[in-house]
Amino acid sequence: MQDIVRPIDECRVCRHNDWLDVVSFGSTPLAGNLIGEEDDAGGETLFPLEVVVCRQCWLMTLRHVIEPDVLFGHYRYVASDAGSIIQHMRQLVELCIERIGLTDGDLVVEFGSNTGAHLELFRQAGMRVVGVDPARNLAGIANDHGVETIPAGFTGEVGQEIATGHGLARLVYGRQCFAHIPDIHEVLNGVSAVLAPDGLFFVEVPYLAELLANNQFDTIFHEHLSYFSLGSLCRLFESHGLRVVDVHTADVHGGSIVVFAAPATADYEVRPAVAEMLAAERSQGIAEEGTYREFAERTERVRAQIRELVRSVVAEGKSVAGYGAPTKGSALLAACGLGHQEIRFCSDTTALKQGKIFPGSRIPIWSPEQAGAHVPDYYLLLAWNYAPEIISKEKEFLENGGRFIVPIPEPRVISAESTL
């Protein structure tokens, strides 16, 4: 066990070792480690899931790190094909073309590139693209689709390999993966090796301020090691000769930020949004211990409320299923102590997940077609970050008397007569 999980000995941003305990979820299975129906329930390994925050730079992080290959060697998270996500990816392409002045033939490098869906949009716009992803199965899918992808973690060595083979990149980025990486300094070494002097680097990460304000405890699971504020990212990037020049909010994954940085010597103006967000973080108490204690207290309350609501519905003889099977859904079920006794199944459109079972809770994951033959009275909306899109799509379910339980930020029931 010691060779695959270890406690952190210093903050991965500022290298200090001054921690405030925030919340513990005990020991749980890996939320993203879906298992086959034939697998032995007693064979699941449990890992500690404890949250701390650095008192120096206010990075919130997990106290323990699991060997990355255990988490990501064969990863089942596939970039969502939800309409809102596709639109968001297209908007990012347009933003980068406008912000950097990308032209035909410029090189774009993405780390954590998954199946290459986002890079494909850059390629369609005329750019050369290279992806890097440690999940060999997903890198294989990307390569099969014609998006050159290196099956590895993004390091200084890999960045140099790309620079040697393809030249320097005008854009290097990582979407919704930076928080998964233990050695983020090595990632930034990769950025330094391949980023052109006039290039831009960006990361898209779930935003710590949104997590704290909206009780998003279900986004805390073993794959998500870091929970970033803009302030902690500024400090990190500065240590690698990068200056934050712009930030945008994104209404994806419960609220994210897209943070742009450039070499300190590059001629990019710093947009007012940077100072505005840093000021907002100060006013929201990101650098105050009480903020994290209050979050821990709300987390305990909301976990209990969700558990009690679902169990009361089942006690009334109603059936409950899960809508969506995201990793955060697995984390929420574990945190709330809900299993197959309460949740009959979860419906998900991702083929890689169908026929699998959530770890711990042992809830089967069905296709929408299979779920359609067993329509429940209530759906627990595990993919709550897509609530408006899903509820709009499922009007017939609601009109026929069905209900949605939206768990975050506070559990509430949605019917045909009510609104979000």
Secondary structure, DSSP 8 states (H G I E B T S, - for coil): -TTTEEE--S-TTT----EEEEEEEEEE--TT--EETTS-GGG---EEEEEEEETTT--EEESEEE-HHHHHTT--------HHHHHHHHHHHHHHHHHH---TT-EEEEES-TTSHHHHHHHHTT-EEEEE-S-HHHHHHHHHTT--EE-S---HHHHHHHHHHH--EEEEEEES-GGG-S-HHHHHHHHHHHEEEEEEEEEEEEBHHHHHHTT-GGG-STT--EEB-HHHHHHHHHTTTEEEEEEEEE-STTSEEEEEEEETTS-----HHHHHHHHHHHHTTTT-HHHHHHHHHHHHHHHHHHHHHHHHHHHTT--EEEE---HHHHHHHHHHT--TTT---EE-S-TTTTTEE-TTT--BEE-HHHHHTS--SEEEETTGGGHHHHHHHTHHHHHTT-EEEE-SSS-EEE-TT---
